[in-house]
Amino acid sequence: MSMQMDGDRSASIMLPHLTRKEVLEALENKIVEITYETHNGPKRLARVTLQHKWIKELDNFPTGFETTREAALFDLHAVNALDIDNNQWITIEINKIKKIQIP
């Protein structure tokens, strides 16, 4: 994993060796910008998080799960997180992530 600092003091992490656990830990503590490939190919940028305060503010708790972590890890080889710009839960496959920016 390589890391570079942008002018705004955020860290851009370039892949390919970011683990699912590392992505999960970042999402639990911050709003993270993730650039990833979708199933149909084009790249997508999403601002996502697992922070309770954002989930509560957007009133979008995951249905059918006891904890946010359980919802985040539901899909194998992926993480589920709340897209705060679209107020929806999305699934991001770990091997499709191209870049993560952590403020």
FENRA-V6157 format. One record per residue. N is the residue number from 1. OMEGA is omega in radians with two decimals (999 if undefined). Layout:
{{N;OMEGA} {N;OMEGA}}
//
This chain:
{{1;3.05} {2;-3.07} {3;3.06} {4;-3.14} {5;3.06} {6;-3.13} {7;-3.11} {8;3.07} {9;3.05} {10;-3.12} {11;3.01} {12;-3.13} {13;3.12} {14;-3.08} {15;0.82} {16;-2.93} {17;3.07} {18;-3.10} {19;3.08} {20;3.13} {21;3.13} {22;3.09} {23;3.14} {24;-3.14} {25;3.10} {26;-3.13} {27;-3.14} {28;-3.05} {29;-3.03} {30;2.86} {31;-3.01} {32;3.03} {33;-3.11} {34;2.99} {35;-3.08} {36;3.08} {37;3.08} {38;3.14} {39;-3.14} {40;2.97} {41;-3.03} {42;3.09} {43;3.12} {44;3.06} {45;3.13} {46;2.99} {47;-3.01} {48;3.12} {49;2.96} {50;-3.13} {51;-3.10} {52;-3.08} {53;3.11} {54;3.12} {55;3.12} {56;-3.11} {57;-3.14} {58;3.13} {59;-3.08} {60;3.08} {61;-3.14} {62;-3.10} {63;3.03} {64;3.14} {65;3.12} {66;-3.13} {67;3.07} {68;3.13} {69;3.10} {70;3.10} {71;-3.11} {72;-3.06} {73;-3.06} {74;-3.12} {75;3.14} {76;3.12} {77;-3.13} {78;2.97} {79;3.04} {80;-3.11} {81;-3.14} {82;3.01} {83;-3.00} {84;3.12} {85;-3.12} {86;-3.13} {87;3.08} {88;3.09} {89;3.12} {90;3.08} {91;3.13} {92;3.09} {93;-3.07} {94;-3.10} {95;3.10} {96;3.14} {97;3.14} {98;-3.10} {99;3.03} {100;3.05} {101;-3.10} {102;-3.13} {103;999}}
//
